[in-house]
Amino acid sequence: MNWLVLSTLPHFYCILPLLCNYERFVGYIHVIILSTTLSVLYHTDESNRWIAGLDHVMALIWFFYDVGLGWDRRYSLYRIIHANIISFIVHYGILHDDKYVLYHSLWHLFNAAKCYYVATLLPKE
């Protein structure tokens, strides 16, 4: 069983809070779906460096999308940036750990929770 793939799937739930304003967040929803799909594909075959590169580029685009959507909402922007900084630090802190699969799977779950949190902030404002 590939725990890295399974732990990536909860990211798809992040679109749920956005569906009530689909027209407003359609681009963001597509970023979430594409980024999560690339992550699943990468963790299915981690030897594919091309998909790994696309996965990292989409993660960066997702971050900038988060910041862009929160830009005119100062309170939400600070929360979004702090949540992404914590996610980034945790991710790069576990890259070379002996228990990489366990910690990276837990990071996927943490990051999915962070993404869901961001998605719940956006429609409120």
KOLPA-85297 format. One line per field, with one value per residue: x, y, z of N, C-alpha, C in turn. Coordinates in steps of 0.2 Angstrom, whole numbers, padded with zeros to 4 digits, always signed. Each point is the difference from the previous one (the first is absolute). Example, Ala and Ser with C-alpha at 12.3 -4.5 7.8 and 13.67 -1.06 7.14 Angstrom:
BEGIN
nu	+0066  -0002
nv	-0028  +0005
nw	+0039  -0004
cau	-0004  +0004
cav	+0006  +0006
caw	+0000  +0001
cu	+0004  -0004
cv	+0006  +0005
cw	+0000  +0003
# end
This chain:
BEGIN
nu	+0004  -0001  +0002  +0005  -0003  -0001  +0005  +0001  -0003  +0001  +0005  -0003  +0000  +0005  -0003  -0002  +0004  +0003  -0004  -0001  +0007  -0003  -0004  -0001  +0000  -0003  +0004  -0002  -0006  +0001  +0002  -0005  -0005  +0003  +0001  -0006  -0002  +0004  -0002  -0006  +0001  +0003  -0004  -0003  +0004  +0004  +0001  -0006  +0006  -0002  -0003  +0006  +0003  -0005  +0001  +0007  +0000  -0005  +0004  +0005  -0003  -0001  +0006  +0002  -0004  +0002  +0007  +0000  -0003  +0005  +0003  -0006  +0002  +0003  -0006  -0004  +0003  +0000  -0006  -0002  +0003  -0003  -0006  +0001  +0002  -0005  -0004  +0003  +0001  -0006  -0002  +0004  -0003  -0005  +0002  +0004  -0006  +0002  -0005  +0003  -0002  +0002  +0006  +0001  -0002  +0003  +0006  -0001  -0001  +0006  +0003  -0003  +0001  +0006  +0000  -0003  +0005  +0005  -0003  +0000  +0006  +0001  -0005  +0003  +0005
nv	-0006  +0005  +0001  +0002  -0004  -0005  +0002  -0001  -0005  +0001  +0002  -0005  -0002  +0003  -0004  -0004  +0003  -0001  -0006  +0003  +0001  -0005  +0004  +0002  -0007  +0000  +0005  +0002  -0002  +0003  +0005  +0000  -0001  +0005  +0004  -0001  +0001  +0006  +0002  -0002  +0002  +0005  +0000  -0001  +0005  +0000  -0005  +0003  +0003  -0001  -0005  -0002  +0002  -0003  -0005  +0002  +0001  -0005  -0003  +0003  -0002  -0006  +0000  +0002  -0005  -0003  +0003  -0001  -0005  +0000  +0003  +0001  -0006  +0006  -0001  -0002  +0005  +0003  -0002  +0002  +0005  +0001  -0002  +0004  +0005  -0001  -0001  +0005  +0002  -0002  +0002  +0006  +0000  -0003  +0004  +0001  -0001  -0004  +0003  +0001  -0006  -0002  +0004  -0002  -0006  +0001  +0002  -0005  -0004  +0002  -0001  -0006  -0001  +0002  -0004  -0005  +0001  +0000  -0005  -0001  +0003  -0002  -0005  +0000  +0001
nw	+0000  -0004  +0006  -0004  -0004  +0005  +0003  -0007  +0000  +0006  -0004  -0003  +0007  -0002  -0006  +0004  +0005  -0005  +0000  +0006  -0001  -0004  -0002  +0006  +0002  -0006  -0001  +0006  -0002  -0006  +0003  +0004  -0005  -0004  +0005  +0002  -0006  -0001  +0006  -0002  -0006  +0004  +0005  -0006  -0003  +0005  -0004  -0001  -0002  -0006  +0002  +0002  -0006  -0004  +0005  +0000  -0006  +0000  +0004  -0004  -0006  +0003  +0002  -0006  -0002  +0005  -0002  -0006  +0001  +0004  -0006  -0002  +0003  +0003  +0004  -0006  -0003  +0006  +0001  -0006  +0000  +0006  -0002  -0006  +0004  +0005  -0005  -0003  +0006  +0001  -0006  +0001  +0006  -0004  -0005  +0004  +0003  +0005  +0004  -0005  -0002  +0007  +0000  -0006  +0002  +0006  -0003  -0004  +0005  +0003  -0006  +0000  +0006  -0002  -0005  +0004  +0005  -0004  -0002  +0007  +0000  -0006  +0001  +0006  -0004
cau	-0004  +0004  -0002  +0001  -0005  -0006  +0000  -0001  -0007  -0004  +0001  -0006  -0006  +0001  -0004  -0007  -0003  +0000  -0005  -0006  +0001  +0004  +0002  +0006  +0006  +0001  +0008  +0003  -0002  +0004  +0007  +0000  -0001  +0006  +0005  -0001  +0001  +0007  +0003  -0002  +0004  +0007  +0001  -0001  +0006  +0004  +0006  -0001  +0003  -0004  -0006  +0002  +0000  -0006  -0003  +0003  -0002  -0007  +0000  +0002  -0005  -0005  +0002  -0001  -0007  -0002  +0001  -0004  -0007  +0000  +0003  -0004  -0003  +0006  +0000  +0001  +0006  +0005  -0002  +0002  +0008  +0003  -0001  +0005  +0007  +0001  +0000  +0007  +0005  -0001  +0002  +0007  +0003  +0000  +0002  +0006  -0001  -0001  -0007  -0003  -0007  -0005  -0001  -0002  -0007  -0003  +0000  -0005  -0006  +0000  -0001  -0007  -0004  +0002  -0004  -0007  -0001  +0000  -0006  -0006  +0001  -0001  -0007  -0003  +0001
cav	+0006  +0006  +0005  +0006  +0001  +0001  +0006  +0006  +0000  +0005  +0006  +0001  +0003  +0008  +0004  +0000  +0007  +0005  -0002  +0004  +0006  -0003  +0005  +0005  -0003  -0005  +0000  -0003  -0007  -0004  +0000  -0006  -0007  -0002  -0001  -0007  -0005  -0001  -0003  -0007  -0003  +0000  -0005  -0006  -0002  +0005  +0001  +0004  +0006  +0005  +0001  +0003  +0007  +0003  +0000  +0005  +0006  +0001  +0002  +0007  +0004  +0000  +0005  +0007  +0001  +0001  +0006  +0005  +0000  +0003  +0006  +0005  -0002  +0000  -0005  -0006  +0000  -0002  -0007  -0004  +0000  -0004  -0007  -0003  +0000  -0006  -0005  +0000  -0001  -0007  -0004  -0001  -0003  -0007  -0003  -0005  -0004  -0008  -0002  +0005  -0002  +0002  +0007  +0003  -0001  +0004  +0007  +0001  +0001  +0007  +0005  +0000  +0004  +0007  +0002  +0001  +0007  +0006  -0001  +0002  +0007  +0004  +0002  +0004  +0007
caw	+0000  -0001  +0004  -0002  -0005  +0004  +0004  -0004  -0002  +0004  -0003  -0005  +0004  +0001  -0004  +0003  +0002  -0006  -0005  +0000  -0004  -0005  -0006  +0003  +0001  -0005  -0001  +0006  +0000  -0005  +0003  +0005  -0003  -0004  +0004  +0004  -0005  -0002  +0006  +0000  -0005  +0002  +0005  -0003  -0004  +0003  -0005  -0006  +0002  -0003  +0004  +0007  -0001  +0000  +0006  +0004  -0003  +0002  +0007  +0000  -0003  +0005  +0005  -0003  +0000  +0007  +0002  -0005  +0003  +0007  +0000  +0002  +0006  +0004  +0006  -0003  -0003  +0005  +0002  -0006  +0000  +0006  -0001  -0005  +0003  +0004  -0005  -0003  +0005  +0002  -0006  -0002  +0006  +0000  -0006  +0001  +0006  -0001  -0001  -0005  -0002  +0005  +0002  -0006  +0000  +0005  -0003  -0005  +0004  +0003  -0005  -0002  +0005  -0001  -0007  +0002  +0004  -0005  -0005  +0004  +0002  -0006  -0002  +0005  -0001
cu	+0004  -0003  +0000  -0005  -0007  +0000  +0000  -0008  -0005  +0000  -0006  -0006  +0001  -0004  -0007  -0002  +0000  -0005  -0006  +0001  +0005  +0003  +0006  +0006  +0002  +0007  +0003  -0002  +0004  +0008  +0000  +0000  +0007  +0006  +0000  +0000  +0007  +0004  -0002  +0004  +0007  +0001  -0002  +0006  +0005  +0007  -0002  +0001  -0005  -0007  +0002  +0001  -0006  -0004  +0002  -0003  -0007  +0000  +0001  -0006  -0006  +0001  -0001  -0008  -0003  +0001  -0004  -0008  +0000  +0002  -0004  -0004  +0005  +0000  +0001  +0007  +0006  -0001  +0003  +0008  +0003  -0001  +0004  +0007  +0001  +0000  +0006  +0005  -0001  +0002  +0007  +0004  +0000  +0003  +0006  -0001  +0000  -0007  -0003  -0007  -0005  -0001  -0002  -0008  -0004  +0000  -0006  -0007  -0001  -0001  -0007  -0004  +0002  -0004  -0007  -0002  +0000  -0006  -0006  +0001  -0003  -0007  -0003  +0001  -0001
cv	+0006  +0005  +0007  +0002  +0001  +0006  +0007  +0001  +0005  +0007  +0002  +0003  +0007  +0004  +0001  +0007  +0005  -0001  +0005  +0007  -0002  +0005  +0004  -0004  -0006  -0001  -0004  -0007  -0004  -0001  -0006  -0006  -0002  -0001  -0007  -0006  -0002  -0003  -0008  -0003  +0000  -0006  -0007  -0003  +0005  +0001  +0004  +0007  +0006  +0001  +0003  +0008  +0003  +0001  +0005  +0007  +0001  +0002  +0007  +0004  +0000  +0005  +0007  +0001  +0001  +0007  +0005  +0000  +0003  +0007  +0006  -0001  -0001  -0005  -0007  -0001  -0002  -0008  -0005  +0000  -0004  -0007  -0003  +0000  -0007  -0006  -0001  -0002  -0008  -0005  -0001  -0002  -0008  -0003  -0006  -0004  -0007  -0002  +0005  -0002  +0002  +0007  +0004  -0001  +0004  +0007  +0001  +0001  +0007  +0005  +0000  +0004  +0008  +0002  +0001  +0006  +0006  +0000  +0003  +0007  +0004  +0002  +0005  +0008  +0003
cw	+0000  +0005  -0002  -0005  +0004  +0004  -0004  -0002  +0004  -0003  -0004  +0004  +0001  -0004  +0003  +0002  -0006  -0005  +0001  -0004  -0006  -0005  +0003  +0001  -0005  -0001  +0006  +0001  -0005  +0003  +0005  -0003  -0004  +0005  +0004  -0005  -0001  +0006  +0001  -0005  +0001  +0005  -0002  -0003  +0002  -0005  -0005  +0002  -0003  +0004  +0007  -0001  -0001  +0006  +0004  -0003  +0001  +0008  +0001  -0002  +0006  +0006  -0002  -0001  +0007  +0002  -0004  +0003  +0006  +0000  +0003  +0007  +0005  +0005  -0003  -0003  +0005  +0002  -0006  +0000  +0005  -0001  -0005  +0002  +0004  -0004  -0003  +0004  +0002  -0006  -0001  +0006  +0000  -0006  +0001  +0006  -0002  -0001  -0005  -0002  +0005  +0001  -0006  -0001  +0005  -0003  -0005  +0004  +0003  -0006  -0003  +0005  +0000  -0006  +0001  +0004  -0005  -0004  +0004  +0001  -0006  -0002  +0005  -0001  -0006
# end
